[in-house]
Amino acid sequence: MGKTLAEKILTNHAGRDVHAGDIAVCNVDFCFGQDGTSGLIMESFKKLGANVFDKTRFAMVIDHSSPSPNIGVSTVHKAMRDFANEKEVKLFDVGEGVCHQLIPERGYVTCGDLILGADSHTCTYGALNALATGVGSTDLAITVATGKNWFKVPESIKIIVSGKMPAGTYSKDIILHIIGTMGAKAATYKSVEFYGNAIKALSVDSRFTISNMAIEMGAKFGIMEADPKVLKWVKQHSIRQPNPAFADPDAHYGEVREFDITKLAPQVARPHTVDNVVSVEAVGGVKIDEGVIGTCTNGRLEDLEVAAKILKNRKIHRGVKMIVAPASKGIYLEAVKRGFVEIFVDAGAMVVAPGCGPCVGTHNGVLADNETAISTANRNFKGRMGNPNSNIYLGSPATVAASCLTGRIADPREHKKRLL
């Protein structure tokens, strides 16, 4: 029987033939931690009394609380800097950006790789035909020391997305629709493969958004094939030779689902679960206090461009706090060159340091009791943005920008002419 993408890549890294359900010890191409997880990684690593298996294949990123909001976090940041200097490993310091943008942007990922990160949204790199997943800090420390880890080879789900994307609808709407239809537990410890002409039509940046949120339906991996767009992107960012993996025609899938997005409306996830998804019309008019554009899901240049088109020569609604967090320093600088940052500031928004921004609720943009935010982030759990007595809705950058103009959740298709 043929192999799925997960079976193919894990076979390549295990050095033996493996199928769904098998346990395999695999070589890992790259691993990393961020400031919310690196403290325990360093502590566990020191207990092992080991050396870093390969200094070029491990990095740490300060992105979740960047810059530091308090003494405790500053202590962790200093420990990360000291560890990086001592072990001579790469550290992306304050202001560099979000790990899930920096790791691929700086060339650490290529097609066919096996990547581990001490962060749940490591599945983002599946857009580059890499098998990538988040693990706990202790597991990550084992990989830092040995270059290996164990895996239970997952069963796979095949999702085919067809149709032409309507104006005002984006990849964020596609993945919210899929999660809303299938449910938050539909793919628990499974590998999800995304196919279809609608996926092929997307830019690589838009594909990152879909793979990023595979974990929100429980998936271990969210992976796509390496088509010419992916191969071009990898060549532009990495000097490493890609090793594309392709599923066999007779590969076995536990489930095959098809979605036609031809008539898909902009989607919004309501509090307090990501699968609580409805079309924007169903929540139109809900008052908001804050709008957030950024995070590892939608802080890329094309996301900022969409928001800038809607906001140009306009002002956000009085009483709305709008926060924009570019996903990396490179994106920030390019957004400055293209005039996006000026548009945001003129509109009344705040542009904060590249990083996770308000997403994790440790510093920027913490909500007050009973306040409501609409965000381009990937999670809307109770307390996610720092206050369990607040409400978080999720939408595309276009939906967030349109909502910030009105002070209420709004349909971005009302600005269709600007988005063409």
Steps between C-alpha positions, in 0.01 A plus 500: 500500500618851420600763756355831612721807537547432872595138434741604224685763702514298823628200303776719356599619846468167679722315257244221474158439354219631724122524474219652704499360853872416505738646758813648345811675624582766242778743424381861530617766254441804721356583843433816698343655807345838577508713814191336643656153480879545490534536877395138549696390192821641648426356843429152359801516269736583786369201699595277207862616523523481124634713216292659224482239223552758224535873569361587157180301551364653819385855570309698759265790428386781730159581358215430742579775750711729287607742630483373857201620707641413845802393705416129487488494122818707479673237711397230253616712207840554663535127565426433132767748393752347740419147381528600134840661561627204702383234254560714189149447366278743313280738698243726337477782753234761576358665188604232250151358469285190552669159497265361236591778260871519582583128482388456136583858396863454608534173311488239775220302329486330164276246329500152652637614837399374844477796741424515872418816691404561860194686378168355390484688169819349362269324252519828302796369301284234342429763235858437383447123473673446835372272774499734798339477841507646846630304799551560871813668631643179647459317169664792325797484740547134406517599133748782575724240662459212255363633172225239521155438646234233492175518309187296467435511126158665466206406286430761232200702387483635145326834452430622146414869461358601162345805341597860441541726800233774511607862545530590867568140601846371591691193614407581861136462401574165335662349807239644738230345281675162502548504877145619556366219283718218629544603863790570735567130565447368150869436430644430845843340454448470128687648206288721276596533133356797308440475125288654227507779243401755766814414701719516189364847424614633837831673561744326733428762766129418480578130526692564823174626650325172425778272624541719808145428613504124438567456871166671570328190364731280704745411223855389568604620155339722236692447179482588130681386188806677363377668183698758296391784733639318803823401327554860388433631853742251655770581244467871584535442874720195553830373368404143595396261227127418511394136516131516404271223618187389316227267615453184296182469289397193700574652843243416767308783668277462802275768353472708183310829514421745218421872532384731221579860590344662193221659703681519834424814700751651743503287814521595868571276800293602801612471865628279650597222257661508157238266352213730601497640146232693313490726196573866567135591442400297808710717732484827310437785737671350805676791675878476528749679722819377338623372166823306454683431174811284523621184677650187344172448314452831319789739561659461159545769237195409292288509818620851579442603139135391508440694820679806362279501188190517717637759743672739258382860552252385763478512880423214732188533713528713809548279804655210305858404582662361188833320533717382211788259570716410197618140507867588448742790481537443127124524452491814717770670292329408174169626637672832577639521145160432347326758716284254695630611839422863423148401396447313828630783715302763310188289546555496877650155542806407706785306338690299761829312493518195272393200705192328635350828619166476683438134409622335822377769738825573681544865411375683188126551477369318809124542509294638789203316648214463250704640213485335158777459244507375145838357410684327217655261754439127509335460841210662681497296821376662817786707642717458189573873473555542872152537648255210551217752528536622143391371159709423193374457144728379220499615140716588201708820483235645268221424746699647790584819308140547386379450858743755641352763269146447626560400862296187434571172322464586133499325163819577303310450175359849558849616398520273197618773263801571721591132515509433125 
